[in-house]
Amino acid sequence: MDPETLGASIRADQAQMLAEGQSVLVFNAVNAVIVAGIFHEFYSGAQIAAWLLAFVAVVTARVAHARHFRASQSSPDEVRRFLSLWALGSTLTGCLWGAASSVLWLTPDAGYHAFVVFAAGGMAAGAVLTNSSYLPAMFGFIAPDVAPPIIALFTRGEPTAAAMGALLTAFTAVLIILGLRANGWLVSVSRRRLLQEALSEALHQRNALLHAVSTAATELTTATPSAAAIPDLLESVGAAIGADRILVFESGSALTGPPSLLHFWQRPESPLTLDATFFEVDKTRSAFLSDPLLAALTERRPVSAATRALDPGPAKAFLERAGVRSALFAPIVVDDAAWGWVEVEDCRTERQWKAAEIDALRILGDIIGGSVARQRYVDRLRDANEVVERSPTLLFRLRMDGRTPRLVYVSHNIALFGYDPWELTDPASSLANCVHPDDLEKVGASLARAAADGKRGGMVEFRFRRRDGGYRWLDARYAARDRSGRSQLIEGVALDVTERKEVADQIAILAQTDALTGLANRRSFIDALRRAFANAEAGGKPFALHYIDVDHFKEVNDRLGHASGDALLEALAGRLKGRCRAGDVVARLGGDEFAILQSKARDEASAAAMAAKICALAATPYALPGGELRATVSVGVALFTSKMEGPDPMLARADRALYHAKESGRNQYRIVSGPGT
């Protein structure tokens, strides 16, 4: 949470605590009646009646104000107003009690003096009890309540009065110290609760954003992406971010002409509902291209803007007409050039955009850019010249001189990679200079197979070097033209599939890792276990399987909340990963269950040493959002032996060993080394 939002939430908690303490005001009124009865001989009936009437009026107004606040859905401004009025009411109440101390100047009777000291101190203690959540209200009551009697007692010049004044002064100092400490504790409790709620909300939003981006990667990176899927994608991302509108604009690579609105999504309950024509006909939208957004798009980085903070001009005027209070822009890049942008608008708050929101929007822009580029390319397939000259599909022809391929033709759109066609078809040039060294053998072997049989085609994916030194993935498909035994011509097409490869790699990583801890997930771990088992059966090195479970984890969730429980799992995962060797596999199987595949476990002693380290490592205290926590784990260990029936029975034996460790008191390990143990 940003400091301003956190402060507003803490103030709301303080106001709620004050409003719930209104019943104490009734005791103030009762005490006022008692005091008026005791002091009636020193004042006239009119003075007593006026004092009581003022007291009842102030108390009644404060009680009504507190009940109204509790019954309403208060905004930050209303919370500030309530706190200010409550502090004023506390000050007025304290002033009325201070006025009652005037009896100290009217009588030398020490009994009355003691009663005034008792009443002033008791009222001050009540103020600490009810108003310590908000210091201005507490001090507003205490100061006018105790200051008059203290001054009166010291100015009388009598030893007994001076002693009473000193006693009241010391008692007030103790009350103030207690009030300050109580305030600090209440504020810290409120802050901790609010931060835990914010963390839980952030984790929920992150999961929603990951789901939306994963859906985008699945739907928009297929062979034939459909632009009709983009509005649904915008809706899922908008709901995850909590935005009011998301717009996709095409500006063109030059970034000079007026932009075109491609896609538009708006939350139904948005404060200001607009239709797409508003953004299409309002020409001041192009003013953004002369504002700081231009530099951000050129540099291909996201940028945020708060309408209130913008300099006066067309851009600010447009956002104000659209009801936008803050916006986030992410560039859309097509063929390594700025092409447009995705815009997220918030019409309710001047929000501080989170890193996860910025990253999600940036990825969304990349995915939409790739989808739109491919869709427009498909639409232009009607013109063969445009397919050859402007599409990312390269046409090529190779001549095989023995096993050495030489490029004799390449289409002009090789310029997308920074080359002129003649540079690569020059007899003095070598195709090997443009292929990644790790892919040379694979490409050469595939071309040689195609050349050996004139009827056989081939395909190969490899990394092609751009002029600037970067690499792009190409999917090349080709076939030999001439009969075998002669100099072969190989003709084919190559498609830039870099975005597809990158997204596929990201999806593959996500599919094999746990979203919370970043460790291998259950499916990935089972695959690793089966490979290790097969290798050991074939004569490879033996290994051990450690099945780990957090002791009393449900109590952590129940007592500290799920946010602290997730933080504990993340911290434990980091410890396990940090202590394992390079060949070991660490995984989260689900819930609070982990597993480690210990390679090179020579015997039971080495597995026992590893299990003991795990128990000791887990027992070190954890610093969690809900405070410091000590947690332990139980470990069940299964050693590979030739008598093991398979990986699944081995996992089941480790599970049973874990059960025995828990039955034996937890925070320990148990080992099984074979079917009979």
C-alpha positions in Angstrom: 0.0 0.0 0.0 1.2 3.5 -0.7 1.7 5.7 2.4 -1.3 7.9 1.6 -3.7 5.0 1.2 -2.3 3.3 4.3 -2.7 6.5 6.4 -6.3 7.0 5.2 -7.2 3.4 6.2 -5.6 3.8 9.6 -7.5 7.0 10.2 -10.7 5.1 9.3 -9.9 2.5 11.9 -9.3 5.2 14.5 -12.6 6.9 13.7 -14.4 3.6 14.0 -12.9 2.9 17.4 -13.9 6.4 18.6 -17.4 6.0 17.3 -17.8 2.6 19.1 -16.8 4.2 22.4 -19.7 6.6 22.6 -21.3 4.9 25.6 -18.6 6.4 27.9 -20.1 9.9 27.1 -23.3 8.9 29.1 -21.1 8.3 32.2 -19.6 11.8 31.7 -23.2 13.2 31.9 -24.0 11.2 35.0 -20.8 12.3 36.7 -21.6 15.9 35.8 -25.0 15.6 37.6 -23.2 14.2 40.7 -20.6 17.0 40.7 -23.3 19.6 40.2 -25.1 18.3 43.3 -21.9 18.4 45.4 -20.9 22.0 44.3 -24.4 23.5 44.5 -23.6 25.5 47.6 -20.8 27.4 45.8 -22.7 28.5 42.7 -26.1 29.9 42.0 -28.9 27.7 40.6 -28.6 29.5 37.2 -24.9 28.7 37.0 -25.4 25.1 37.9 -28.2 24.8 35.3 -26.2 26.5 32.6 -23.2 24.2 33.2 -25.4 21.1 33.1 -27.3 22.2 30.1 -24.0 22.8 28.2 -22.8 19.4 29.3 -25.9 17.6 28.1 -25.9 19.5 24.8 -22.3 18.6 24.0 -22.7 15.0 25.0 -25.9 14.6 23.1 -24.3 16.1 19.9 -21.3 13.8 20.2 -23.4 10.6 20.7 -25.6 11.5 17.7 -22.6 12.3 15.6 -21.0 8.9 16.5 -24.1 7.0 15.7 -24.5 8.7 12.4 -20.9 8.0 11.5 -21.3 4.3 12.3 -24.4 4.0 10.2 -22.9 5.6 7.1 -20.4 4.4 4.5 -17.7 7.0 5.2 -15.4 8.4 2.6 -11.8 9.6 3.5 -13.0 13.2 3.6 -15.9 12.3 6.0 -13.5 10.4 8.2 -11.3 13.5 8.5 -14.3 15.6 9.3 -15.5 13.1 12.0 -12.0 13.1 13.6 -11.8 16.8 13.6 -15.3 17.2 15.1 -14.7 14.5 17.7 -11.5 16.2 18.8 -13.4 19.5 19.1 -16.1 17.8 21.1 -13.5 16.2 23.4 -11.9 19.6 23.9 -15.3 21.2 24.8 -16.1 18.4 27.2 -12.6 18.8 28.9 -13.2 22.6 29.1 -16.5 22.0 31.0 -14.8 19.7 33.4 -12.0 22.3 33.8 -14.6 24.9 34.6 -15.9 22.8 37.5 -12.4 23.1 39.0 -13.1 26.8 39.8 -14.4 25.6 43.2 -10.7 25.4 44.3 -10.6 29.2 44.5 -13.9 29.4 46.4 -13.2 27.1 49.4 -10.2 26.3 51.5 -11.7 22.9 52.5 -9.2 20.2 51.7 -12.0 17.6 51.3 -13.4 19.5 48.3 -9.9 19.9 47.0 -9.4 16.1 47.1 -12.7 15.5 45.4 -11.7 17.9 42.5 -8.4 16.1 42.1 -10.1 12.7 42.1 -12.7 13.9 39.6 -10.2 15.5 37.2 -7.9 12.5 37.4 -10.8 10.1 36.8 -12.0 12.0 33.8 -8.5 12.1 32.4 -8.2 8.3 32.8 -11.5 7.9 31.0 -10.2 10.0 28.2 -7.1 7.8 27.8 -9.4 4.7 27.8 -11.8 6.0 25.1 -9.7 8.4 23.0 -6.2 7.0 23.0 -6.8 5.7 19.4 -6.7 9.3 18.3 -4.2 11.6 20.1 -5.7 15.0 19.3 -9.0 13.9 20.9 -7.2 12.5 24.0 -5.0 15.6 24.5 -7.9 17.9 23.7 -9.8 16.5 26.7 -6.9 16.1 29.2 -5.3 19.5 28.8 -8.4 21.7 29.7 -9.5 19.0 32.2 -6.4 18.9 34.4 -4.6 22.2 33.7 -7.1 24.4 35.8 -7.0 22.3 39.0 -3.2 21.9 38.8 -2.8 25.7 38.5 -5.3 26.4 41.2 -3.7 24.0 43.7 -0.2 25.4 43.2 -1.3 29.0 43.4 -3.1 28.6 46.8 0.3 28.5 48.5 -0.8 25.8 51.0 1.4 22.7 51.5 -1.5 20.3 51.3 -2.8 21.9 48.1 0.7 21.9 46.5 1.0 18.2 47.4 -2.3 17.5 45.7 -1.3 19.5 42.6 2.0 17.5 42.4 0.1 14.3 42.7 -2.4 15.2 40.0 0.5 16.3 37.8 2.3 13.0 38.2 -0.9 11.0 37.7 -1.6 13.0 34.5 2.0 12.4 33.2 1.5 8.6 33.7 -1.8 8.7 31.9 -0.2 10.5 29.0 2.5 7.9 28.7 0.0 5.1 28.9 -2.1 6.9 26.2 0.9 7.3 23.9 1.8 3.7 24.2 -1.8 2.6 23.7 -2.0 4.8 20.6 1.2 3.3 19.2 -0.1 -0.2 19.8 -3.5 0.4 18.3 -1.9 2.1 15.2 0.6 -0.8 14.8 -2.2 -3.4 15.0 -4.2 -1.5 12.4 -1.2 -1.1 10.1 -0.3 -4.8 10.3 -3.9 -5.9 9.6 -4.2 -3.5 6.6 -0.8 -4.6 5.2 -1.8 -8.2 5.5 -5.1 -7.5 3.7 -3.2 -5.6 1.0 -0.7 -8.4 0.5 -3.6 -10.9 0.2 -5.3 -8.7 -2.4 -2.0 -8.3 -4.3 -1.5 -12.0 -4.4 -5.0 -12.5 -5.7 -4.5 -9.8 -8.3 -1.2 -11.4 -9.4 -2.9 -14.8 -9.9 -5.7 -13.2 -11.9 -3.2 -11.3 -14.0 -1.1 -14.5 -14.6 -4.3 -16.3 -15.6 -5.3 -13.5 -18.0 -1.8 -13.4 -19.6 -1.7 -17.2 -19.8 -5.0 -17.1 -21.6 -3.7 -14.5 -24.0 -0.6 -16.6 -24.7 -2.8 -19.6 -25.4 -5.4 -17.9 -27.6 -3.3 -15.3 -29.5 -0.1 -17.2 -30.3 -1.7 -20.0 -32.3 -1.1 -20.4 -36.0 -4.2 -18.5 -37.0 -4.9 -16.0 -34.2 -8.3 -14.2 -34.2 -8.6 -10.5 -33.3 -12.1 -11.4 -32.1 -10.5 -12.9 -29.0 -8.9 -9.6 -28.0 -12.0 -8.0 -26.4 -12.5 -10.9 -24.1 -8.8 -10.7 -23.2 -9.2 -7.0 -22.4 -12.1 -7.8 -20.1 -10.2 -10.4 -18.1 -7.2 -8.1 -17.8 -9.3 -5.1 -16.9 -11.2 -7.0 -14.2 -7.8 -8.3 -12.7 -6.3 -4.8 -12.6 -9.5 -3.1 -11.5 -9.6 -0.6 -14.4 -12.5 1.4 -15.8 -11.4 1.2 -19.4 -8.8 -0.5 -21.6 -8.2 0.8 -25.2 -5.9 -0.4 -27.9 -4.6 2.2 -30.4 -2.7 1.9 -33.6 -0.5 4.9 -34.2 1.7 3.6 -37.1 5.5 3.2 -36.9 6.0 6.9 -37.7 4.0 8.0 -34.6 3.1 11.2 -36.3 -0.5 10.7 -37.6 -3.7 10.5 -35.6 -4.1 7.1 -33.9 -6.8 4.6 -34.8 -8.9 2.9 -32.1 -8.7 -0.9 -32.6 -10.3 -2.3 -29.5 -12.2 -0.9 -26.6 -13.5 -2.3 -23.2 -15.3 -0.4 -20.4 -16.4 -1.5 -17.0 -20.3 -1.3 -16.8 -20.2 0.5 -13.5 -17.6 3.0 -14.6 -18.2 6.5 -13.2 -18.4 8.0 -16.7 -19.7 5.7 -19.4 -18.5 6.5 -22.9 -18.7 4.8 -26.3 -16.0 4.1 -28.8 -17.0 6.9 -31.0 -15.9 9.4 -28.4 -12.3 8.3 -28.8 -12.5 8.1 -32.6 -13.9 11.6 -33.3 -12.0 13.5 -30.7 -8.9 14.6 -32.5 -7.2 15.9 -29.4 -6.3 12.2 -28.8 -3.4 12.7 -31.2 -2.0 15.4 -28.7 -0.6 12.5 -26.7 1.9 11.9 -29.5 3.5 15.2 -28.8 3.5 14.7 -25.0 5.9 12.6 -22.9 4.1 9.5 -24.2 5.9 10.0 -27.5 9.3 9.4 -25.9 8.0 6.4 -24.0 6.6 4.8 -27.1 9.8 5.5 -29.0 11.8 3.9 -26.2 9.3 1.1 -26.0 8.7 1.4 -22.2 5.5 1.7 -20.2 4.5 5.1 -18.8 1.9 6.3 -16.4 0.1 9.7 -16.1 -2.1 11.4 -13.4 -4.5 13.8 -15.1 -4.2 16.4 -12.2 -0.4 16.4 -12.5 -0.3 17.0 -16.3 0.6 20.5 -17.6 -2.3 22.4 -19.1 -2.9 21.5 -22.7 -4.9 19.3 -25.1 -3.8 16.0 -23.5 -5.0 17.1 -20.0 -8.2 18.6 -21.4 -9.0 15.3 -23.2 -8.4 13.1 -20.1 -10.6 15.4 -18.0 -13.4 15.2 -20.6 -13.1 11.4 -20.6 -13.3 11.4 -16.7 -9.8 9.8 -16.4 -7.9 10.4 -13.1 -4.9 8.2 -13.9 -3.8 6.1 -16.9 -1.1 3.6 -17.8 0.2 3.2 -21.3 2.3 0.3 -22.7 3.7 0.3 -26.2 2.8 -2.2 -28.9 5.8 -3.2 -30.9 5.6 -4.9 -34.3 8.6 -6.0 -36.3 10.9 -4.2 -33.8 9.2 -0.8 -34.3 6.8 1.2 -32.2 3.3 0.6 -33.7 0.7 1.6 -31.1 -0.2 1.3 -27.5 -2.5 -0.3 -24.9 -4.1 2.2 -22.5 -5.6 1.4 -19.1 -7.7 4.2 -17.5 -8.8 4.6 -13.9 -11.7 7.1 -13.5 -12.0 6.8 -9.7 -8.5 7.2 -8.1 -5.0 8.6 -8.8 -3.5 5.2 -8.3 0.1 4.2 -7.9 0.5 1.4 -10.5 2.0 -1.8 -9.2 4.9 -3.5 -10.9 2.8 -6.6 -11.6 0.2 -4.4 -13.3 2.8 -2.7 -15.4 4.4 -6.0 -16.4 1.1 -7.5 -17.3 0.2 -4.6 -19.5 3.6 -4.7 -21.2 3.2 -8.4 -21.9 -0.4 -7.8 -23.1 1.0 -5.2 -25.6 3.6 -7.6 -26.9 1.0 -10.4 -27.3 -1.5 -8.1 -29.0 1.2 -6.7 -31.2 2.2 -10.1 -32.4 -1.5 -11.2 -32.9 -2.4 -8.0 -34.8 0.7 -8.2 -37.0 0.0 -11.8 -37.9 -3.7 -11.2 -38.5 -2.9 -8.2 -40.8 -0.4 -10.3 -42.6 -3.0 -13.0 -43.3 -5.4 -10.4 -44.6 -2.7 -9.3 -47.1 -2.1 -12.7 -48.5 -4.3 -11.8 -51.5 -1.4 -9.9 -53.1 1.5 -12.2 -53.8 4.0 -9.4 -54.1 3.1 -8.1 -50.6 3.5 -11.7 -49.3 7.0 -11.8 -50.6 8.2 -8.3 -50.0 6.4 -7.3 -46.7 5.5 -10.5 -44.8 7.9 -12.2 -42.3 8.0 -15.3 -44.6 11.3 -15.6 -46.4 11.6 -17.4 -49.8 15.0 -18.9 -50.4 17.0 -21.2 -52.7 20.1 -23.1 -51.8 22.7 -24.9 -53.9 24.3 -27.9 -52.3 28.0 -28.2 -53.3 28.7 -31.5 -51.7 27.6 -31.0 -48.1 28.1 -27.2 -48.1 25.0 -25.2 -48.8 25.3 -21.8 -50.6 22.5 -19.3 -50.7 21.7 -18.3 -54.4 18.4 -16.5 -53.8 16.5 -14.9 -50.9 13.4 -12.7 -51.0 13.8 -8.9 -50.5 12.1 -9.0 -47.1 15.4 -10.3 -45.7 15.7 -6.5 -45.1 13.7 -7.2 -41.9 16.9 -8.8 -40.6 19.0 -5.9 -41.7 20.5 -7.4 -44.8 20.3 -6.7 -48.5 19.7 -9.8 -50.6 23.0 -9.5 -52.5 25.0 -9.6 -49.3 23.9 -13.1 -48.6 23.9 -14.4 -52.2 27.4 -13.2 -52.9 29.6 -16.3 -53.7 32.2 -15.0 -51.2 29.7 -15.0 -48.3 29.0 -18.1 -46.2 25.6 -19.1 -44.9 27.3 -20.5 -41.8 28.0 -16.9 -40.6 24.3 -16.3 -40.2 23.4 -19.5 -38.3 23.9 -19.8 -34.6 27.0 -22.0 -33.9 24.9 -24.4 -31.8 22.5 -25.0 -34.7 25.1 -25.4 -37.5 25.3 -29.2 -37.3 21.6 -29.6 -37.1 20.9 -27.4 -40.1 23.7 -29.0 -42.2 22.5 -32.6 -41.5 18.9 -31.7 -42.3 19.8 -30.1 -45.7 22.1 -33.1 -46.5 19.3 -35.5 -46.0 17.0 -33.5 -48.3 19.7 -33.3 -50.9 20.4 -37.1 -50.8 16.9 -37.8 -51.9 15.3 -35.5 -54.5 11.8 -36.5 -53.5 12.3 -35.9 -49.8 11.5 -32.6 -48.1 12.7 -31.4 -44.8 12.1 -28.9 -42.0 14.3 -27.4 -39.3 14.1 -24.7 -36.7 17.2 -22.6 -36.1 18.5 -19.2 -34.9 19.3 -16.7 -37.6 21.7 -13.8 -36.9 20.5 -10.3 -37.6 22.9 -7.7 -38.8 22.9 -6.1 -35.3 24.1 -9.4 -33.8 20.8 -10.5 -32.3 19.2 -13.8 -33.2 15.6 -14.7 -34.4 14.1 -18.1 -34.6 13.2 -19.3 -38.1 11.1 -22.3 -39.1 12.4 -23.4 -42.5 10.6 -25.9 -44.7 12.1 -27.0 -48.0 12.5 -29.7 -50.6 15.1 -30.7 -53.2 14.5 -29.9 -56.8 16.9 -31.9 -58.9 17.7 -35.7 -59.1 20.1 -37.2 -56.6 23.7 -37.4 -57.8 23.7 -33.9 -59.3 24.3 -30.5 -57.8 21.1 -30.1 -55.8 18.8 -27.0 -55.5 16.8 -26.8 -52.4 13.9 -24.3 -52.3 11.7 -23.4 -49.4 10.2 -20.8 -47.1 11.3 -19.7 -43.6 8.9 -18.1 -41.1 10.0 -16.0 -38.1 8.6 -17.8 -35.1 10.6 -16.0 -32.4 7.5 -14.8 -30.5 5.9 -18.2 -30.6 9.1 -19.9 -29.3 9.4 -17.4 -26.5 5.8 -17.7 -25.4 6.0 -21.5 -25.7 9.1 -21.5 -23.5 7.3 -19.3 -20.9 4.3 -21.6 -20.9 6.4 -24.7 -20.6 8.2 -23.2 -17.6 4.8 -22.2 -16.0 3.5 -25.7 -16.6 6.3 -27.3 -14.7 6.8 -24.9 -11.8 4.8 -24.0 -8.7 3.2 -20.6 -8.9 3.8 -19.7 -5.3 7.3 -20.9 -4.6 8.9 -21.2 -8.1 9.9 -24.8 -7.3 9.1 -27.8 -9.6 5.5 -28.8 -9.3 4.2 -32.3 -8.6 4.0 -33.4 -12.3 7.6 -32.2 -12.9 8.8 -34.0 -9.8 7.2 -37.3 -10.7 8.8 -37.1 -14.1 12.2 -36.5 -12.5 11.6 -39.4 -10.1 10.8 -41.8 -12.9 13.9 -40.8 -14.8 16.1 -41.2 -11.7 14.5 -44.6 -11.0 15.1 -45.8 -14.5 18.7 -44.6 -14.5 19.4 -46.3 -11.1 17.8 -49.6 -12.4 20.1 -49.4 -15.4 23.2 -49.2 -13.2 23.3 -45.6 -12.4 23.9 -43.9 -9.1 21.4 -44.6 -6.3 19.3 -41.8 -4.9 17.0 -41.0 -2.0 13.5 -39.5 -1.9 12.7 -37.1 0.9 9.0 -36.4 1.6 8.5 -33.2 3.7 5.5 -31.9 5.5 5.2 -28.7 7.6 4.1 -29.5 11.2 0.8 -27.8 12.3 0.6 -25.7 9.2 -3.2 -25.3 9.5 -2.6 -23.5 12.8 -0.4 -21.0 11.1 -3.1 -20.2 8.6 -5.8 -20.0 11.3 -3.7 -17.9 13.6 -1.8 -15.6 11.3 -3.8 -15.7 8.1 -3.2 -17.3 4.7 -0.8 -14.5 3.7 1.6 -15.5 6.4 1.1 -19.1 5.6 2.0 -18.4 1.9 5.0 -16.4 3.1 6.1 -19.3 5.3 5.9 -21.7 2.3 8.0 -19.3 0.2 10.6 -18.9 2.8 10.9 -22.7 3.4 11.1 -23.3 -0.3 14.0 -20.8 -0.5 15.9 -22.6 2.3 15.4 -26.0 0.8 16.6 -24.8 -2.7 19.6 -23.0 -1.2 20.9 -26.1 0.6 20.5 -28.7 -2.2 23.2 -29.6 -4.7 23.0 -28.9 -8.4 21.8 -32.4 -9.2 19.1 -32.5 -6.6 15.4 -31.8 -7.5 13.3 -29.7 -5.0 9.5 -29.6 -5.6 6.3 -28.5 -3.9 3.8 -31.3 -4.2 0.9 -29.2 -3.1 -0.4 -27.5 0.1 2.4 -27.7 2.7 4.0 -30.8 1.2 7.5 -30.7 -0.4 9.8 -33.3 -1.8 13.6 -33.5 -2.6 15.2 -36.0 -4.9 18.7 -36.4 -3.5 21.1 -37.6 -6.1 24.3 -39.4 -5.2 22.8 -40.8 -2.0 25.4 -43.5 -1.4 23.8 -45.1 1.6 21.4 -44.6 4.5 23.9 -42.4 6.4 24.1 -39.8 3.6 20.3 -39.8 3.4 20.0 -39.4 7.1 22.5 -36.5 7.1 20.4 -34.8 4.5 17.1 -35.3 6.4 18.7 -34.0 9.6 19.9 -30.9 7.8 16.3 -30.3 6.4 14.8 -30.5 9.9 17.4 -28.2 11.4 17.1 -25.8 8.5 13.3 -25.6 8.7 13.4 -25.0 12.5 15.2 -21.6 12.2 12.7 -18.8 13.0 10.8 -17.1 10.1 10.1 -13.4 9.8 6.5 -13.3 8.5 4.1 -10.4 7.9 2.2 -11.5 11.0 5.4 -11.6 13.2 8.3 -14.0 13.9 7.3 -17.7 13.7 9.0 -20.9 14.6 8.0 -23.9 12.4 9.2 -27.4 12.1 8.9 -30.2 9.5 8.6 -33.9 9.5 10.5 -35.9 6.8 10.0 -39.3 5.4 12.9 -40.8 3.4 12.9 -43.7 1.0 16.2 -45.1 -0.4 16.4 -46.7 -3.8 17.1 -50.4 -3.8 16.9 -53.0 -6.5 13.9 -54.5 -4.7 11.8 -51.4 -5.2 8.9 -52.1 -7.5 8.8 -48.7 -9.1 8.8 -44.9 -8.5 5.2 -44.8 -7.3 5.6 -47.4 -4.6 8.8 -45.6 -3.6 6.9 -42.4 -3.2 4.2 -44.3 -1.2 6.9 -45.7 1.2 8.3 -42.2 1.7 4.8 -41.0 2.6 4.4 -43.8 5.1 7.8 -42.9 6.6 6.6 -39.3 6.9 3.5 -40.6 8.7 5.6 -42.5 11.2 7.8 -39.4 11.8 4.6 -37.4 12.6 3.3 -40.1 14.9 6.6 -40.1 16.7 6.3 -36.5 17.7 7.1 -34.4 14.6 10.3 -32.4 13.9 12.2 -35.6 13.0 12.7 -38.0 10.1 12.2 -41.7 9.4 13.9 -43.8 6.7 12.8 -46.8 4.7 15.3 -48.5 2.6 13.3 -51.3 0.9 9.9 -53.0 0.6 10.3 -54.8 3.9 11.3 -51.8 6.1 
